[in-house]
């Protein structure tokens, strides 16, 4: 048997190539749009013909590569019949088997995350009749299980997921290997470790969600404290279900004059993907900062930028523009008009207006708070982070809510924006600046630096015993 995991750690996606080297046949499970070339190269190196492209469900967090793979290989796309896929496909039902030589892929219907969700049990008949590997998609993760609120009511989804886990999966041998469709970084669960595989027995013992044996308690656990859901998730589902193949647009360089003309015409968003420090030094007025580097780029774009609006990118290089365009296509943002050729240097040389975002260190913030009573501190972290400790007198609103809500601060007073490290606060400050707020400061290093400097937080952390 051949088995290979393909990872993308930006938003924690995992796909799989599994098959028989003896038969020279393979299947791809849950391929992402930007994995297609890598998968084809891998199959070619191993002498494997791709016969099936299997989707465990209609994905909500990324655009699938099943259309492109099918076009280039002639393979059949297979998905559960409840997916209502509009493209030609092989409809799957519980218990169906796809044979690849001695390797058999058995369908286990596991609704909960979505009604059509399936797990693929991988059996190597040359070794034995039991499943060797479970490709669990978005049902069972490493240290967590899937969120139940993306397709149906959260309580209903959690109840159905409880049944799928305890009746369908946990009855299998505990030595069965588990490889999920998502690892750390995904919004489809609450995984915070960097492992990429586990066993059913280990998860049965140590996965907190699986140790909740009462159904009602499980439902409460699964419907509380979930990550914010980006508004473009429903759109991604429809792209994945639809008959139209997705596209990765070309990264087109635009002169400063052309960029200014597009901005003047209105209707486009300037998305600055450079680092927070580069953005702070100078950026186009009205630009939204979401750094490409440092993780969670796609999730954060999905939370603060509308998918229907054309984008103009500001990048640090041509290569970064190519990477940003591909990363955006993965979440269905395919309306990229182009990127600023020559970056901000070219913009400034033309004499066009630009603005900066003043930065404060945590020590500077502490000193200004003591001598400048009018200074407001806006904490844009998640609720759980805020509850674990924050600056006394600060006000709280998660960064993504600033895309739609008015902040609980006074417009005429200076505002220092803080998060965990300085990235989300740069996003938040850019959203405020784009709406006309002035006298803004981004706090570099965020609460991590604040704590490291020994500055006070409230509530006080509990003393170790």
Protein Blocks (a to p, Z undefined) as FASTA:
>chain_A
ZZdddddfknopacdddddfklopacdehiafklmmmmmmmmmmnopacfbdcdfbdcfk
bccfklmmmmmnopacdddfklopabdcddddehiacdehjbccdddddehjbmklccdd
dddfklombdfbdcekjmbcghiacdfklmmcfklmmmmmmmmmmmmmmmpcfklccddf
bdehiakbccfbfbfbdcfklmmmmmmklmmmbfklmmmmmmgoiacddfklmmmmmmmm
mmbdcdddddddddfklmmmmmmngoiacddfbdfklmmnoccehiacddfbhpjklmmm
mmmpcfkbccddddfbfklmmmmmmmmmmnopabbfbdcehijmlmmmnopacddddddd
fklmmmmmmmmmkbccddfbdfklmmnopcehiacddfklmmmpccfbdfkbccddddfk
opmmmmmmmmmmmnopahiacdehijmlmmmnopacdddddddZZ
